[in-house]
Amino acid sequence: MEDVISYALEDNIAVVAIDSPPVNALGLAVRRGLVDAIAKAENDGAKAVLIYAEGRTFPAGADIREFGKPPQEPILPDVCARIEASDVLVVAALHGTALGGGLEVALGADYRIAAPGTRVGMPEVLIGLLPGAGGTQRLPRLIGVEKAIDVITSGRQVGAAEALDMGIIDRIDNESPREAGLAYTRDLLAQDAPRRPISAMPAPTPVDFDAAYDAALKKARGQISPSYAVRGIQAACELEFAEGMARERALFRELMETDQRAALIHAFFGERAVSSLPELKGVTPRPVASVGIIGGGTMGAGIATAALLSGLEVVLLEMTEDAADAAKGRIVKSILGAVKRGKIDQARFDHLTGTALKLSTDYDALAKVDLVIEAVFEDMGVKKQVFAKLDAVCKPGAVLATNTSYLDVNEIAAATSRPGDVIGLHFFSPAYVMKLLEVVVAERTATDVVATGFALGKKLGKVSVRAGVCDGFIGNRILLAYRTAADHMVLEGASPFQIDRVMLDFGFAMGPFQVGDLAGLDIGWATRKRLAPTRDPRERVPTYADKLCEQGHLGQKTGRGYYIYGDGAAKENPEVLTLIDAERDALGITPREFSDDEILRRYMCAMVNEGARVVGEGIARRPLDVDMVFLTGYGFPRYRGGPMKWADMQGLKRILDDINTFAEADSYFWQPAPLLTELVAQGKTFDDLNKET
Ligand code: T1G
């Protein structure tokens, strides 16, 4: 038997333990070991089999690293079938996160027991697949079609109590999985409990599957795996079990071949790879138990909320008592949301908003904190004053971080006597929701301070991406490029509403003009004013946007921007088109039609080209890092893997050809990034670069 599976007979019960760190994924060795263990139990004349796992969790699924390679026998559906068909009663004892194939293995057993805190689920749709080892056939038989559609098409994790209520598990016991499993198995044997092969249960009652299919397709906004899963569940109602399994297998293999599955796996591993930097291997982060936050506006209060919910103590500094009270109000409101969502209980709420949070108007209150995050007005002068004060009051070794979204962190560091302790920690609003954290490393930032930034990001549950210092770091710098491409298209004839629709259809959560209205049009306006003194005369400026701001229309916060906001859905603002027409007249532009496809290509080529520049200049370590920034901070559709993954799938030569075509009319804006030209010349992809770095 494989060394990832151990087998022992105890009171004639075959105890089978899976031990394959880190998550007991169901790789080939585990699958072989399980099949051998069942056969051995039968040969030994065991009265029952108990399957449990060592380490942090019962199998968390198939081994994702095997995907894309030819499947090797025994495949997981056959392992589950073998367990279910065994001569003796089988019990599974769950703990940790029994997900995907792990839960499917457990459904091959007759009975299931779980430790408190166990979470079960079928997250396959989240990586572009559907449960491919009988989950779409057994789960509906066990819990009914409606619940199975909810669990499988959402991919959500189900807590132990809900799983017990649904009938996915039969008992919760706080003993260790082995002990609880053994006791439960003995009970079942003593009761002469019947075998309960789920495949022999009657076909579940059907629902309107076309309606369920359409609902899943609409909700997934272009991702196809949830709706495929509905068809798999439908087969459980309409076909014999064996035929249903064949249908599930066919759907699974079809999804396995899709770009969406490749993109979602890229995202899954990318979110983990992006935060493990070679230069931080063996570097010990500075301990952080308490965080100081300067500024209690939207960002400061959001960061404070994230820190409190992660178990850190917070000292928040504001200029006045009133401002401090207002900041506390924002924090309390956000944390109340966590109570309403059942994430924390009242006692935790009281602690987080009581003892764990201190507010002050005096810098001395920061004398003992381990790390400070400055989130004041985006003005270099103000920030330099703040950092000079922090330098004076904070203890030696305290990390001094700025949340600036584009200012020069080197210049801020120079305002202190300890530039090695200064780093950028760029959060995205709302800071306690958005997963992206740009860790901006200045020239003199100490390595253990970088490690501290990444450790803080992990504690806050963020996807932390290393960024070098430049205007806008990674995300906002690239955003400016594709926003500019969009503005150019508007000046030449496209409407902002058409561009938003095209990008929504592509899968973005919002189009660029909707994003502008949400963030506030004054931010772009301020950026254009800030960059104006150094602007190249060849640049084309969307002054119609300035005029919109001059009229006081800043987007959602003033009720009007590109769209008009009131009760009900936002409406297109017709005045915008008048402003744009006037601007075209003034520039002597005769507007032309844009196809949706041209809009998409120009928008995406600008994004990819700037992404290639950002990687080529070392601001981002790899193309993968740009992808993770856009998946976790900018609403890029996850099932497309990020702009650089999308570009690889389009073919970089096609991207470069498009850019060269666009450059014929505007060689200033459309300058191919050197890295893109180089990769095309070498016949390489961005993914090749990810593997090399
Ligand atoms: N296969 C291979 N490696 C995996 C893995 C998996 N399924 N899940 C996690 N890892 C690695 C991960 O890359 C990381 O590696 C380490 O384990 C810790 O993970 C037929 C086909 C279980 C909730 O989709 O959701 O079953 O970076 O950092 O935050 O129907 O991992 O340390 O080298 O995420 O505590 C379905 C995916 C598969 C679950 C733990 N299952 N995993 O989270 O740790 S498809 C999933 C997770 C399937 C069948 C189908 C999470 C976790 P490294 P981590 P964590």
Boltz pocket constraint, residues with backbone or C-beta under 6 A from the ligand:
constraints:
  - pocket:
      binder: B
      contacts: [[A, 22], [A, 23], [A, 25], [A, 60], [A, 61], [A, 62], [A, 63], [A, 64], [A, 65], [A, 76], [A, 97], [A, 99], [A, 100], [A, 101], [A, 102], [A, 104], [A, 123], [A, 124], [A, 127], [A, 129], [A, 130], [A, 131], [A, 132], [A, 133], [A, 135], [A, 269], [A, 272]]
      max_distance: 6.0
